[in-house]
Amino acid sequence: MTEVHLIRHARAQPRREGLPDGERALTPAGEAQAERLRTALERLEVRYALLWTSPLLRARQTADHLAPLAEVVAEEEALAGPWDAGLLDRLLVRGSAVAVVAHEPDLSRVAAELLAGDPQRAAAFAFKKSGLLALRMRPRGAELRYGLTPGVLRRVLDPEHP
């Protein structure tokens, strides 16, 4: 079975004049989010044949945290957006687990297209920063395996700090 993890980059610097969008780095809180996600995935014994990342700095930095879980890490220019499930289909490694680190609103649209058959239902699948949806690919669409939000990761991995 082919499994895909759709992952939104962790918290990044806010947009501001003079800072190109593609150069916004993760904040210290974002670095911690990405590290919590890696820790959770390690505990779940997740391994990726391939981890794709958007070329934008915040996505690459998030992918760097997840790189120990992957055999190969690669950038895909098209993941900077906009993209759709057609691109995702081309990025898959049949029979293996693949991760895609990218951006909103593309992740929500792709999740809606795969899970509900309608990219216009993206609001139902909004990704929080460092959020993940694990999908099992089917001949048509996908099946939701599980989702991880930053709040869930924080409560599970650091229960002393709600």
N, C-alpha and C positions, 0 to 999 in steps of 0.2 A: 504494500500500500504506500502511496505517495502522501507524505504529510508536509504541510506548509505552515510555517509560523509567520504571520504578519505582525510586524513589530513597529510601533511608532518610536522615533528617536526620543531620548530622554530630554528633560528640561534644558532649554538653551537660553542664551542671552536674549533679552527682548530686542525687537526691531528698533533701530534708531538711525537717524540720519547719519550718513557717512560710513556706516557699517554694511557692506553688501550682505544680502540675505544668506548667500552661500558660505559666508565666513563667520556666521554666528556659532560660537563654541558652546559646549555644555557648561552650565554653571556648576559650582560645587554640589548643589543639591541634585543636579542632573547626573553628575558622576556617581553619586551615591545611589540614585535610582537605577542606573545601568548596572552597577555592581550588584544590587539586590536582585535584579532580574537574572543576572548570570548565576548567582548563588542558588536561586530557586530552580533554574533549569538544570544545574549540576545535580541538585538533590533529586530531581525527576529523572536523572540519567539521560538527559537529552543530548544527542549528538547530531550534527548536521553534516551531510555530504558537501553542502555548498551554502554559504551565507552571502547573499547579495546585499549590497548597500547602495543607497543613493550617494552621489559624489559630494553632496553638501556636507560641510564640516561636522555639524551636529549629528548627522546620521553616521558618518565615518567613525566619529568618536564613540558612539553607542556600539557600533559594530566591533570596534577594538576591544571593548569589554567582553563581547560574546565570542570573539575569535578563538579562544581556547576550546570552544565547543565544536569547532568546524574544521573539516579537513581542508577546505579551500575557502578563502574570502575573496570576493570580487566586486568591483564597482560596476554599476550599470547606469550610464548617463540618463537613460529614459526614466529612471526612478525619481529623478528630481521633479518630475511631474509635468503635465498630467499623464497618467497611464491607466490601463484598464486590465481586466482579466485576460485579455488576449496576450499582453506582454507577460503576465504571470505564467501562462501556459508555456511560453517559450523559455522561461527561466527554470522550469522544473527539471528535476532529475528523477525519472520514473522509478518507483520502488524505493525511494530514499527520502530522508527528511531534508527540507530546504527552508532556510529562513530568509525573509526579506525585510530589511530595515529601511523605512521610507517615511512618508509624510502624509498628513491630512490635507485635503479631504480625500485624496486618492485611496488610502487604505480603507476608509469607510465605504466608498463606492464599490471597490473590488469585493469587500466582504459582503455587501448587500447583493451584488450581482451573483456571487457564488452561492450564498446561503438562502437568499430570498428570490433569486431570479430577476431582480429589479434594482439597478444601481440608484434609482431615484429614492429608494428606501434607506439611504446611507445614514440618516439621522439615528436609525435604530442600532447602528453599529459604530457609533463615535468612539474613537480611540483616545484614551488619555495618554499623556506623555509617558513613555516607557511601557505602555500597555501592549499586550500580546493576545492574539487569537490563534489558537491551534486548530487547523483544519485538516481533515482527511479528504483528499480529492476523490471524486467519483467521476464516472464517465460524463455525467452532466452535473456540473456544480460541485458542491462540497458538503461535508457534514461537520458540524462544530464539535470538536473534542473537548476543549476547555478554553477559558479566558483568564488572563492574569491582569489585574489593574495595579497601579502603584499603591493604592490603599490596602489591597489584599496582601501584596508583597510585604509592605511595612508591618502589618499586623501579624503575619505569619513568621517573618524572620526577625522582627524586633518588637515582641509583644509588650515590652515595657514602655514603648513610645507609641501610643495610639495615633 
